[in-house]
Amino acid sequence: MGSLITVSVLAIVVLYLGLYGANKALLPVTVVGLLVAAGLAAMQWNTIAQPQYSGMVLFDHYAIAFSVICILSTVLIILLSKNYFERISVHVAEYYAIILFSLAGILVMVSYHNLTMLFIGIEIMSVSLYILAGIKKRDFGSNEAAMKYFLMGAFSTGFLLFGIALIYGTTGSFDLEVIRDYILSNPRDISFLFYTGILLIIVGLCFKVGAAPFHFWTPDVYEGSPTLITAYMATVVKTAGFAAFLRLFAVCFAPLADFWTPSLLIITIITLFIGNITALYQHNFKRMLAFSSISHVGYMLFAIVALGVASSNAVFVYATAYSIASIIAFGVLMLVQQQTGNSSFDNFNGLGKTNPFLALVLTISMLSLAGIPLTAGFIGKFFMFSRALSQYQVWLTVLAVINAIISIFYYFRVIIAMYFHQEERNSINIPANVGFVLGFAALATIIIGIFPGIIAHLI
């Protein structure tokens, strides 16, 4: 609970710093505060977890692990933001505060023990993201992204809210344990309204994480939003969404797996193919990353389709690997955009010659996202495929491997552009903060790929 309180108070402190004109203190105060929040979360690891505040939240190993990875990913993204918001507006403190408020919602999402807290966490996060997507006030693409995100988010919230209402109407409670006990005590007498509630919740959560066929808002929102905000959406937000998704199904709906597994299985296969095949045809690096993120949603759905005791570890490892690699990709993209003004693949031509460091870290990122051995991404895919095979989902694994092969083509496209397409260009200046983030994330990607035991069995 200390981490949630710290992040919430930190957001208010940041607003006051902006009010009194202490803009230079915003970045260090935010980073230090987030590191303190991560430390407070980690300190709870050896305590006995019990539901708190009348059973509303539960800070067990699951919640702590996902809280820490979300906070640390936010720290890396915040470090990339030095001088970024200043180019957009003079009200820099507001942007830091909104990010922190969204992170507070995310911490609620990964630690809820009551469906009302899940809904509250999602709405705190979502409202903040609607604002962040449109922070470039005079940019039509940013405004369109914010509007589309708001409309689709409100639409998906309706599905989620009605699903939760039907679950409550059937069981008389929002508490996860009470809902689970209802299923276990009435295995053959469960109301059809309960099943309808599960389906509506699946639709709502699939909208939130960008799973097909509910993905259509994702490419436009990711492309139109400021690149730093897109990086936050694609990493921290997606990790939290899956942590919330998995907790609900693992705790409550596991006994009814025969009912909802076919639906999620179809969604998983469609998500994999739409994400990977559509990414092949993109000429814009940022839009390619958007469709790539859709395909990674498909891989993470493996842990729910093949639900078991190892699912939480599988999602945690995959989300960590994906987040680190994506932060590198968006960090390099930000620098390239500052030099060229757009994110076309052609703007990466010759980067290997003029900026070897940027080319190297981006290569590591692309290799990890493609699932090449000795990277964290390979370990993440290995965990997911292992989960599927453990539940005898052989054909699903075969389809996933085919999609992984397809993804190699578009990930290697940027590597080929950097090293084999020569073009006269000026060297890109790399700020110290960006260089640190890129170097740290690339090193973490390699270390996890070689020594996966570091995070493989935390939960």
Legacy VTK file of the C-alpha trace (Angstrom):
# vtk DataFile Version 3.0
C-alpha trace
ASCII
DATASET POLYDATA
POINTS 459 float
0.000 0.000 0.000
2.948 2.278 0.643
3.869 2.386 -3.037
0.337 3.423 -4.073
0.242 6.172 -1.452
3.730 7.367 -2.426
2.860 7.643 -6.129
-0.394 9.484 -5.355
1.311 11.971 -3.004
4.190 12.378 -5.468
1.751 13.495 -8.174
0.460 16.268 -5.885
4.011 17.293 -4.918
4.929 17.556 -8.602
1.938 19.844 -9.207
3.080 22.144 -6.403
6.621 22.195 -7.806
5.184 23.381 -11.092
3.003 25.943 -9.322
6.074 27.531 -7.729
8.152 27.374 -10.919
10.601 24.675 -9.815
10.600 22.995 -13.226
14.216 21.862 -12.965
13.339 19.790 -9.922
10.477 17.938 -11.626
12.502 15.172 -13.262
14.796 14.288 -10.324
11.988 14.489 -7.766
9.746 12.264 -9.901
12.475 9.673 -10.493
13.519 9.566 -6.826
9.906 9.345 -5.713
9.188 6.461 -8.068
12.302 4.597 -6.912
11.132 5.033 -3.313
7.711 3.653 -4.311
9.366 0.639 -5.961
11.463 0.087 -2.834
8.409 0.242 -0.572
6.677 -2.328 -2.755
9.699 -4.640 -2.684
9.914 -4.368 1.123
6.508 -6.081 1.376
7.807 -9.208 -0.349
8.405 -11.209 2.836
5.227 -10.127 4.596
2.116 -12.296 4.811
-0.341 -10.945 2.256
-3.869 -10.349 3.445
-6.699 -8.433 1.732
-6.777 -4.874 3.057
-9.420 -2.164 3.389
-12.395 -4.527 3.693
-10.949 -6.856 1.080
-10.551 -4.191 -1.599
-6.843 -4.718 -2.402
-4.308 -7.508 -1.975
-0.562 -6.861 -2.117
0.727 -10.393 -2.624
3.809 -11.460 -4.601
1.813 -11.134 -7.807
0.845 -7.515 -7.126
4.291 -6.583 -5.845
6.129 -8.019 -8.869
3.893 -6.273 -11.396
3.904 -3.048 -9.377
7.703 -2.953 -9.378
8.055 -3.651 -13.107
5.432 -1.006 -13.921
7.137 1.566 -11.697
10.622 0.830 -13.060
9.376 0.972 -16.650
7.818 4.352 -15.846
11.166 5.539 -14.433
12.916 4.664 -17.704
10.244 6.453 -19.734
10.349 9.503 -17.431
14.135 9.664 -17.903
13.533 9.867 -21.660
11.279 12.881 -21.092
13.997 15.416 -20.223
13.323 18.517 -22.363
10.557 16.598 -24.175
7.527 18.230 -22.566
9.213 21.641 -22.660
8.923 21.584 -26.449
5.158 21.067 -26.147
4.104 23.467 -23.392
5.326 25.586 -20.497
3.088 23.637 -18.097
5.488 20.729 -17.738
4.479 19.734 -14.203
0.975 18.850 -15.335
2.279 16.172 -17.709
4.409 14.536 -15.031
1.466 14.629 -12.607
-0.940 13.051 -15.107
1.536 10.232 -15.782
1.826 9.653 -12.032
-1.955 9.653 -11.563
-2.271 7.080 -14.353
0.413 5.004 -12.627
-1.605 5.161 -9.397
-4.538 3.673 -11.298
-2.231 1.004 -12.687
-1.062 0.029 -9.193
-4.706 -0.411 -8.223
-5.260 -2.568 -11.325
-2.498 -5.023 -10.445
-3.472 -5.334 -6.761
-7.290 -5.321 -6.770
-9.219 -7.934 -4.806
-12.623 -6.496 -5.579
-14.137 -5.786 -9.009
-15.002 -2.216 -8.013
-11.287 -1.536 -7.482
-10.525 -3.044 -10.894
-13.008 -0.654 -12.471
-11.726 2.342 -10.499
-8.114 1.536 -11.390
-8.910 1.201 -15.092
-10.814 4.498 -15.131
-8.080 6.434 -13.278
-5.562 5.117 -15.771
-7.772 5.627 -18.823
-8.865 9.214 -18.103
-5.217 10.185 -17.618
-4.261 8.539 -20.915
-7.038 10.324 -22.825
-5.438 13.598 -21.768
-1.862 12.496 -22.430
-2.709 11.304 -25.953
-3.825 14.820 -26.892
-1.189 16.957 -25.167
0.023 18.365 -28.500
-2.816 20.885 -28.661
-2.089 22.156 -32.178
-1.313 18.750 -33.638
-4.296 17.302 -35.519
-2.946 13.743 -35.227
-2.608 14.050 -31.448
-6.096 15.531 -31.078
-7.580 12.796 -33.259
-5.759 10.128 -31.235
-7.130 11.527 -27.971
-10.686 11.672 -29.310
-10.552 8.172 -30.782
-9.004 6.797 -27.590
-11.686 8.496 -25.492
-14.576 7.202 -27.610
-13.265 3.641 -27.841
-12.304 3.673 -24.164
-15.789 4.782 -23.150
-17.311 2.115 -25.400
-15.192 -0.638 -23.871
-15.911 0.640 -20.365
-19.602 0.014 -21.035
-18.948 -3.655 -21.778
-16.748 -3.999 -18.702
-19.226 -2.225 -16.420
-22.218 -4.282 -17.559
-20.172 -7.468 -17.216
-19.233 -6.586 -13.646
-22.878 -5.666 -12.914
-24.082 -9.080 -14.133
-21.443 -10.851 -12.041
-22.588 -8.878 -9.001
-26.254 -9.500 -9.754
-25.602 -13.245 -9.842
-23.253 -13.626 -6.872
-24.239 -10.646 -4.711
-20.625 -9.585 -4.295
-17.704 -7.863 -6.038
-15.155 -9.779 -3.943
-13.011 -12.183 -5.978
-13.080 -14.943 -3.362
-16.868 -14.788 -2.993
-17.253 -14.983 -6.786
-14.922 -17.993 -6.899
-16.806 -19.689 -4.055
-20.086 -19.152 -5.914
-18.704 -21.043 -8.924
-17.281 -23.863 -6.803
-20.467 -24.302 -4.779
-22.781 -24.182 -7.828
-20.888 -26.043 -10.552
-24.064 -27.127 -12.388
-26.454 -24.357 -11.388
-24.714 -21.196 -12.567
-27.007 -18.525 -13.986
-26.756 -17.693 -17.697
-26.341 -14.063 -16.577
-23.025 -15.028 -15.001
-21.813 -16.499 -18.292
-22.989 -13.355 -20.099
-21.039 -11.273 -17.591
-17.853 -13.229 -18.334
-18.254 -12.641 -22.077
-18.832 -8.907 -21.589
-15.768 -8.649 -19.342
-13.694 -10.455 -21.974
-14.813 -7.936 -24.608
-14.098 -4.971 -22.326
-10.644 -6.149 -21.312
-9.736 -7.120 -24.895
-10.585 -3.562 -25.924
-8.296 -2.218 -23.198
-5.273 -4.344 -24.165
-5.837 -4.050 -27.928
-6.643 -7.655 -28.790
-8.248 -8.374 -32.180
-10.947 -7.919 -33.348
-11.182 -5.059 -30.823
-7.827 -3.586 -31.844
-8.900 -1.071 -34.484
-8.233 1.979 -32.272
-4.668 0.944 -31.460
-2.675 1.864 -34.642
-4.205 5.340 -35.009
-3.926 6.174 -31.305
-0.341 4.914 -31.091
0.677 6.801 -34.247
-1.067 10.066 -33.359
-0.015 10.268 -29.704
3.328 11.840 -28.756
6.016 9.157 -29.025
6.849 9.270 -25.306
3.190 8.686 -24.420
2.954 5.897 -26.994
5.920 4.227 -25.285
4.066 4.449 -21.965
0.873 3.004 -23.463
2.692 0.153 -25.179
4.632 -0.937 -22.105
3.352 0.050 -18.661
-0.324 0.207 -19.618
-0.277 -3.088 -21.519
1.567 -4.843 -18.671
-1.010 -3.630 -16.160
-3.890 -4.649 -18.414
-2.650 -8.209 -18.634
-1.878 -8.387 -14.923
-5.487 -7.395 -14.215
-6.817 -9.747 -16.897
-4.884 -12.741 -15.573
-5.719 -12.159 -11.900
-9.443 -12.157 -12.626
-9.381 -15.356 -14.670
-6.933 -17.201 -12.413
-8.758 -16.400 -9.166
-12.406 -16.417 -10.296
-13.055 -17.962 -13.683
-10.588 -20.868 -13.802
-13.264 -23.498 -12.911
-15.257 -22.386 -15.982
-12.331 -22.613 -18.383
-14.249 -24.950 -20.698
-16.737 -22.125 -21.314
-14.459 -19.157 -22.032
-11.322 -20.869 -23.405
-12.732 -21.365 -26.963
-13.554 -17.645 -27.213
-10.129 -16.556 -25.999
-8.464 -19.138 -28.235
-10.123 -17.643 -31.322
-9.230 -14.107 -30.155
-5.610 -15.194 -29.634
-5.240 -16.658 -33.129
-6.908 -13.683 -34.815
-4.745 -11.250 -32.808
-1.522 -13.011 -33.794
-2.273 -13.048 -37.513
-3.752 -9.547 -37.760
-0.906 -8.014 -35.780
1.925 -9.720 -37.633
0.558 -9.707 -41.185
-0.548 -6.069 -41.030
2.828 -5.020 -39.593
4.495 -6.447 -42.719
2.881 -3.781 -44.906
3.747 -0.738 -42.812
6.148 1.947 -44.077
6.080 3.868 -40.822
8.217 2.538 -37.966
5.896 3.857 -35.254
2.835 2.323 -36.896
4.722 -0.940 -37.306
5.394 -0.943 -33.556
1.651 -0.422 -33.000
0.717 -3.531 -34.989
3.644 -5.349 -33.399
2.178 -4.571 -29.977
-1.087 -6.181 -31.116
0.765 -9.383 -32.011
2.459 -9.407 -28.597
-0.989 -9.221 -27.004
-1.696 -12.497 -28.784
1.394 -14.106 -27.285
0.521 -12.926 -23.779
-2.986 -14.347 -24.139
-1.292 -17.763 -24.191
-0.943 -17.596 -20.421
-4.719 -17.231 -20.006
-5.738 -19.724 -22.697
-3.394 -22.253 -21.073
-4.214 -21.131 -17.533
-2.177 -22.794 -14.796
0.068 -22.169 -11.815
2.912 -20.988 -14.075
0.799 -18.479 -16.018
1.657 -15.546 -13.770
5.391 -16.170 -14.198
4.959 -16.475 -17.961
3.120 -13.152 -18.270
5.559 -11.405 -15.937
8.624 -12.558 -17.879
7.058 -11.789 -21.258
5.789 -8.370 -20.193
9.184 -7.470 -18.725
11.052 -8.501 -21.870
8.566 -6.768 -24.162
8.569 -3.550 -22.103
12.352 -3.230 -22.004
12.751 -3.849 -25.743
9.902 -1.464 -26.616
11.364 1.331 -24.479
14.584 1.035 -26.506
12.674 1.161 -29.792
10.639 4.218 -28.839
13.672 5.939 -27.317
15.637 5.627 -30.566
12.558 6.637 -32.550
12.273 9.851 -30.518
15.836 10.835 -31.467
15.313 9.987 -35.141
12.063 11.972 -35.213
13.794 15.005 -33.733
16.315 14.928 -36.588
14.049 14.005 -39.516
10.557 15.039 -38.426
8.857 11.681 -39.099
9.175 7.955 -38.398
9.508 6.445 -41.868
11.735 3.378 -42.224
13.879 5.367 -44.671
14.946 7.683 -41.870
16.911 4.828 -40.317
19.069 4.396 -43.432
22.772 4.572 -42.614
22.234 4.863 -38.854
24.727 2.043 -38.283
27.494 4.216 -39.760
26.669 7.598 -38.232
25.418 6.394 -34.807
26.759 2.895 -34.056
25.446 2.974 -30.476
21.869 3.752 -31.510
22.027 1.110 -34.231
23.357 -1.474 -31.771
20.725 -0.938 -29.070
17.925 -0.821 -31.651
19.220 -4.068 -33.149
19.107 -5.688 -29.697
15.555 -4.377 -29.289
14.397 -5.771 -32.636
16.066 -9.133 -31.981
14.360 -9.356 -28.592
10.934 -8.433 -29.979
11.437 -11.073 -32.680
12.299 -13.678 -30.036
15.852 -14.414 -31.163
17.902 -16.525 -28.666
20.150 -14.847 -26.082
17.629 -12.030 -25.660
14.891 -11.549 -23.081
12.261 -11.780 -25.823
13.288 -15.350 -26.592
12.841 -16.321 -22.945
9.411 -14.674 -22.902
8.243 -16.585 -25.979
9.739 -19.810 -24.605
7.666 -19.423 -21.426
4.504 -18.742 -23.421
4.997 -21.664 -25.798
5.760 -23.921 -22.834
2.474 -22.906 -21.202
0.551 -23.770 -24.366
2.280 -27.119 -24.797
1.692 -28.002 -21.141
-2.047 -27.778 -21.850
-1.705 -29.712 -25.116
-2.368 -26.636 -27.258
-0.076 -27.983 -29.994
-1.794 -26.319 -32.951
-1.835 -22.988 -31.154
1.903 -23.274 -30.594
2.493 -24.160 -34.261
0.503 -21.097 -35.358
2.434 -18.955 -32.903
5.773 -20.171 -34.256
4.600 -19.338 -37.796
3.702 -15.846 -36.614
7.071 -15.482 -34.876
8.749 -16.289 -38.210
6.578 -13.681 -39.959
7.595 -11.061 -37.391
11.279 -11.567 -38.211
10.706 -9.983 -41.626
9.431 -6.642 -40.361
11.746 -6.457 -37.340
14.768 -7.132 -39.534
13.586 -4.480 -41.964
14.857 -1.696 -39.706
18.124 -3.576 -39.057
18.694 -3.868 -42.816
17.940 -0.151 -43.224
20.487 0.808 -40.570
23.362 -1.335 -41.819
22.779 -2.016 -45.526
21.017 1.100 -46.852
23.600 3.843 -46.984
22.564 7.475 -46.869
24.390 10.707 -46.118
23.115 11.983 -42.810
24.301 13.922 -39.808
25.122 12.153 -36.591
22.342 12.289 -33.980
23.227 13.900 -30.676
22.407 11.512 -27.822
21.569 13.228 -24.497
23.112 11.582 -21.457
19.749 10.615 -19.974
18.628 8.914 -23.203
21.966 7.157 -23.602
21.696 5.798 -20.052
18.165 4.465 -20.609
19.027 2.847 -23.935
22.251 1.305 -22.629
20.651 0.045 -19.422
17.652 -1.458 -21.236
19.842 -3.130 -23.875
22.097 -4.606 -21.173
19.059 -5.851 -19.226
17.703 -7.477 -22.388
20.926 -9.437 -22.892
21.356 -10.353 -19.205
17.801 -11.697 -18.902
18.274 -13.585 -22.164
21.434 -15.299 -20.864
20.429 -15.627 -17.186
16.610 -15.927 -17.216
16.582 -17.276 -13.670
16.926 -13.675 -12.441
13.201 -13.074 -12.962
11.865 -16.424 -14.177
10.432 -17.652 -10.862
9.692 -14.501 -8.878
5.925 -15.011 -8.600
LINES 1 460
459 0 1 2 3 4 5 6 7 8 9 10 11 12 13 14 15 16 17 18 19 20 21 22 23 24 25 26 27 28 29 30 31 32 33 34 35 36 37 38 39 40 41 42 43 44 45 46 47 48 49 50 51 52 53 54 55 56 57 58 59 60 61 62 63 64 65 66 67 68 69 70 71 72 73 74 75 76 77 78 79 80 81 82 83 84 85 86 87 88 89 90 91 92 93 94 95 96 97 98 99 100 101 102 103 104 105 106 107 108 109 110 111 112 113 114 115 116 117 118 119 120 121 122 123 124 125 126 127 128 129 130 131 132 133 134 135 136 137 138 139 140 141 142 143 144 145 146 147 148 149 150 151 152 153 154 155 156 157 158 159 160 161 162 163 164 165 166 167 168 169 170 171 172 173 174 175 176 177 178 179 180 181 182 183 184 185 186 187 188 189 190 191 192 193 194 195 196 197 198 199 200 201 202 203 204 205 206 207 208 209 210 211 212 213 214 215 216 217 218 219 220 221 222 223 224 225 226 227 228 229 230 231 232 233 234 235 236 237 238 239 240 241 242 243 244 245 246 247 248 249 250 251 252 253 254 255 256 257 258 259 260 261 262 263 264 265 266 267 268 269 270 271 272 273 274 275 276 277 278 279 280 281 282 283 284 285 286 287 288 289 290 291 292 293 294 295 296 297 298 299 300 301 302 303 304 305 306 307 308 309 310 311 312 313 314 315 316 317 318 319 320 321 322 323 324 325 326 327 328 329 330 331 332 333 334 335 336 337 338 339 340 341 342 343 344 345 346 347 348 349 350 351 352 353 354 355 356 357 358 359 360 361 362 363 364 365 366 367 368 369 370 371 372 373 374 375 376 377 378 379 380 381 382 383 384 385 386 387 388 389 390 391 392 393 394 395 396 397 398 399 400 401 402 403 404 405 406 407 408 409 410 411 412 413 414 415 416 417 418 419 420 421 422 423 424 425 426 427 428 429 430 431 432 433 434 435 436 437 438 439 440 441 442 443 444 445 446 447 448 449 450 451 452 453 454 455 456 457 458
